[in-house]
Amino acid sequence: MSKRAINLSVCVPAFNEEENIEEAVNDLMDVLTEAVAMFEIIIVDDASVDSTLRIATKLSENNKQIKVIRHIKNQGIGTSYRDALAVAEYEYFTWFPSDHENYAKELADCVPYLKNDRVVTSHHLEHDGRPGFRKMISRLYTWILNKSFGMDLKYYNGLTVFPVKVLKSVSLAAKGFAFSAESIIHSVRIGCEVVELSAPLRGRNSGKSKALSLTSILRMCKDISYIYKK
């Protein structure tokens, strides 16, 4: 892997991921060290009640490229994303899940395609190991977004890299998992092209996804309605 002259800020939103976050961040560190010129990892602890914050703090104490933001109350992954964006110092911005469900190499594969008017995103392969119900909900979600906003994307919740100046020029408000779709839709509205790449899904080592919790689904529906009305 050849290193590119790219500077990248990565948000790692975390809520009760004590069993996964250290491995996720270490994977990121290893891959980004080889893939980009400079990077920072911004961990946002969303009021975890386990040892997530303690682990994140220890990681930041051992590496100046890692920063930690703490929420006193749980505010949702979208808010965590925006809070990291607000302090991002580099020219490109993305996120990486603290459950380590994705391979960090997925971000490295996006790097060669980056331009200041381009969004680079990934979608998962058909046989990605996710439960059938989760795949069905994901397809329905994608179909609704494509029909509602005149888009034709394969997926909206993949790892996506944006030019920071693009994200900071639009109004983001999603509190839940619709943050990714909101970011992509607003970027397209102001003229960015979207490049889609395929990527395998690693799968969680521990715990279960919070994307399909009742709270997450209700937040997502509310966020999509807000995006549509804007």
C-alpha positions as CSV (number, residue, x, y, z in Angstrom):
1,M,0.0,0.0,0.0
2,S,1.5,3.3,-1.1
3,K,1.0,6.3,1.2
4,R,-1.0,9.2,-0.3
5,A,-0.6,12.9,0.3
6,I,-3.9,13.0,2.1
7,N,-4.8,14.3,5.6
8,L,-7.7,12.5,7.2
9,S,-9.8,13.0,10.3
10,V,-11.7,9.9,11.5
11,C,-14.7,10.0,13.9
12,V,-15.1,6.9,16.0
13,P,-18.5,7.1,17.7
14,A,-18.7,4.8,20.7
15,F,-21.5,3.6,23.0
16,N,-20.8,0.7,25.3
17,E,-18.1,-0.9,23.1
18,E,-15.6,-1.8,25.8
19,E,-15.0,-5.2,24.1
20,N,-14.4,-3.9,20.6
21,I,-13.1,-0.3,20.6
22,E,-9.4,-0.9,21.4
23,E,-9.1,-3.4,18.5
24,A,-11.0,-1.1,16.2
25,V,-8.7,1.9,16.9
26,N,-5.5,-0.2,16.7
27,D,-6.7,-1.5,13.3
28,L,-7.3,2.1,12.2
29,M,-3.9,3.2,13.4
30,D,-2.1,0.4,11.6
31,V,-3.9,1.0,8.3
32,L,-3.9,4.8,8.2
33,T,-0.2,5.0,9.1
34,E,0.5,3.3,5.8
35,A,-2.2,4.9,3.7
36,V,-2.2,8.6,4.4
37,A,0.3,11.4,5.2
38,M,-1.4,12.6,8.4
39,F,-4.5,11.6,10.4
40,E,-6.3,12.0,13.6
41,I,-8.8,9.7,15.3
42,I,-11.6,11.4,17.3
43,I,-13.3,9.0,19.6
44,V,-16.7,10.3,20.8
45,D,-18.0,8.5,23.9
46,D,-21.8,8.8,23.9
47,A,-22.3,8.4,27.7
48,S,-21.2,4.8,27.8
49,V,-21.9,3.0,31.1
50,D,-19.2,0.4,30.7
51,S,-15.4,0.9,30.4
52,T,-15.5,2.4,26.9
53,L,-14.4,5.9,28.1
54,R,-11.6,4.6,30.3
55,I,-10.2,2.6,27.3
56,A,-10.6,5.5,24.9
57,T,-8.8,7.8,27.4
58,K,-5.9,5.4,27.8
59,L,-5.6,5.1,24.0
60,S,-5.4,8.9,23.7
61,E,-2.8,9.2,26.5
62,N,-0.6,6.8,24.6
63,N,-1.0,8.5,21.2
64,K,-1.3,12.2,20.3
65,Q,-3.1,11.3,17.1
66,I,-6.1,10.2,19.2
67,K,-8.6,12.6,20.8
68,V,-11.5,11.9,23.0
69,I,-14.8,13.8,23.3
70,R,-17.2,12.8,26.1
71,H,-21.0,13.1,26.2
72,I,-22.5,13.3,29.6
73,K,-25.9,12.2,28.2
74,N,-26.5,9.8,25.3
75,Q,-27.2,12.0,22.2
76,G,-27.0,9.6,19.3
77,I,-24.5,8.6,16.7
78,G,-25.4,11.6,14.5
79,T,-24.6,14.1,17.2
80,S,-21.3,12.3,17.9
81,Y,-20.5,12.6,14.2
82,R,-21.2,16.3,14.1
83,D,-19.2,16.9,17.3
84,A,-16.2,15.2,15.8
85,L,-16.6,17.2,12.6
86,A,-16.6,20.4,14.5
87,V,-13.1,19.8,15.8
88,A,-11.7,18.0,12.8
89,E,-8.4,19.6,11.7
90,Y,-7.7,17.9,8.3
91,E,-9.0,18.2,4.8
92,Y,-11.0,15.0,4.6
93,F,-13.4,13.5,7.1
94,T,-15.0,10.1,7.7
95,W,-16.1,7.8,10.4
96,F,-15.3,4.3,11.6
97,P,-17.5,2.1,13.8
98,S,-16.1,1.3,17.3
99,D,-17.8,-2.2,17.1
100,H,-15.1,-3.0,14.5
101,E,-17.6,-4.5,12.2
102,N,-15.7,-3.0,9.2
103,Y,-12.1,-3.5,8.1
104,A,-10.0,-0.4,8.4
105,K,-8.6,-1.2,4.9
106,E,-12.0,-0.1,3.6
107,L,-11.0,3.5,4.3
108,A,-7.6,3.0,2.8
109,D,-9.2,1.8,-0.4
110,C,-11.2,5.0,-0.6
111,V,-8.1,7.2,-0.5
112,P,-6.9,7.0,-4.1
113,Y,-10.3,8.3,-5.3
114,L,-10.5,11.4,-3.1
115,K,-11.0,14.8,-4.7
116,N,-12.2,18.1,-3.3
117,D,-15.6,17.8,-5.0
118,R,-16.1,14.0,-4.6
119,V,-17.6,11.8,-2.0
120,V,-16.2,8.2,-1.8
121,T,-18.4,5.6,-0.1
122,S,-18.5,1.8,0.2
123,H,-21.3,-0.8,0.1
124,H,-21.1,-4.3,1.3
125,L,-21.0,-7.5,-0.8
126,E,-24.2,-9.5,-1.0
127,H,-22.9,-12.4,1.1
128,D,-21.6,-10.2,4.0
129,G,-22.7,-12.4,6.9
130,R,-25.4,-10.0,8.2
131,P,-28.7,-11.5,9.3
132,G,-31.5,-11.7,6.7
133,F,-33.8,-9.3,8.5
134,R,-31.1,-6.7,8.8
135,K,-30.4,-7.0,5.0
136,M,-34.1,-6.6,4.3
137,I,-34.3,-3.5,6.4
138,S,-31.2,-2.1,4.7
139,R,-32.6,-2.7,1.2
140,L,-35.9,-1.0,2.2
141,Y,-34.1,1.9,3.7
142,T,-31.9,2.4,0.6
143,W,-35.0,2.1,-1.7
144,I,-36.9,4.7,0.3
145,L,-34.0,7.2,0.2
146,N,-33.4,6.7,-3.5
147,K,-37.1,7.3,-4.3
148,S,-37.4,10.2,-1.9
149,F,-34.3,12.1,-3.0
150,G,-33.9,11.1,-6.7
151,M,-30.7,9.1,-6.0
152,D,-29.4,5.8,-7.3
153,L,-27.0,4.5,-4.7
154,K,-26.5,0.9,-3.5
155,Y,-26.0,1.8,0.1
156,Y,-26.1,4.9,2.4
157,N,-24.6,3.6,5.7
158,G,-21.2,2.5,4.5
159,L,-17.9,4.2,5.4
160,T,-17.9,7.4,3.5
161,V,-15.1,10.0,3.1
162,F,-16.0,13.6,2.5
163,P,-14.0,16.8,1.9
164,V,-14.3,18.7,5.2
165,K,-15.2,21.9,3.5
166,V,-18.2,20.3,1.9
167,L,-19.6,19.0,5.2
168,K,-19.0,22.2,7.0
169,S,-20.8,24.1,4.3
170,V,-24.1,22.3,4.8
171,S,-26.5,22.1,7.7
172,L,-26.4,18.6,9.3
173,A,-28.9,17.8,12.0
174,A,-29.5,14.0,12.1
175,K,-29.1,12.6,15.6
176,G,-29.3,8.9,14.7
177,F,-28.0,6.6,12.0
178,A,-29.4,8.7,9.2
179,F,-26.4,11.0,9.6
180,S,-24.6,9.2,6.8
181,A,-27.5,9.5,4.3
182,E,-27.9,13.2,5.3
183,S,-24.3,13.9,4.7
184,I,-24.3,12.2,1.3
185,I,-27.6,13.8,0.1
186,H,-26.5,17.3,1.1
187,S,-23.2,16.8,-0.6
188,V,-24.9,15.8,-3.9
189,R,-27.2,18.7,-3.6
190,I,-24.3,21.1,-3.7
191,G,-22.7,19.4,-6.7
192,C,-20.4,16.6,-5.4
193,E,-20.1,13.4,-7.3
194,V,-20.3,10.1,-5.5
195,V,-18.0,7.1,-6.1
196,E,-19.2,3.8,-4.7
197,L,-16.7,1.0,-3.9
198,S,-17.6,-2.6,-2.8
199,A,-16.1,-3.9,0.4
200,P,-16.4,-7.0,2.6
201,L,-18.0,-6.8,6.0
202,R,-15.8,-8.0,8.9
203,G,-18.6,-8.7,11.4
204,R,-18.6,-8.0,15.2
205,N,-16.5,-10.0,17.6
206,S,-18.8,-9.2,20.5
207,G,-22.2,-7.7,21.2
208,K,-24.9,-6.8,18.7
209,S,-25.6,-3.9,16.4
210,K,-27.5,-0.9,17.8
211,A,-28.7,0.2,14.4
212,L,-32.0,-1.8,14.6
213,S,-32.9,-0.8,18.2
214,L,-36.3,0.8,18.5
215,T,-34.7,4.1,19.6
216,S,-32.4,4.0,16.5
217,I,-35.2,3.3,14.1
218,L,-37.5,6.1,15.5
219,R,-34.6,8.5,15.3
220,M,-33.8,7.5,11.8
221,C,-37.4,8.0,10.6
222,K,-37.5,11.4,12.2
223,D,-34.2,12.4,10.7
224,I,-35.3,11.3,7.2
225,S,-38.5,13.3,7.5
226,Y,-36.5,16.4,8.4
227,I,-34.0,15.9,5.5
228,Y,-36.9,15.6,3.1
229,K,-38.6,18.8,4.3
230,K,-35.4,20.9,4.0
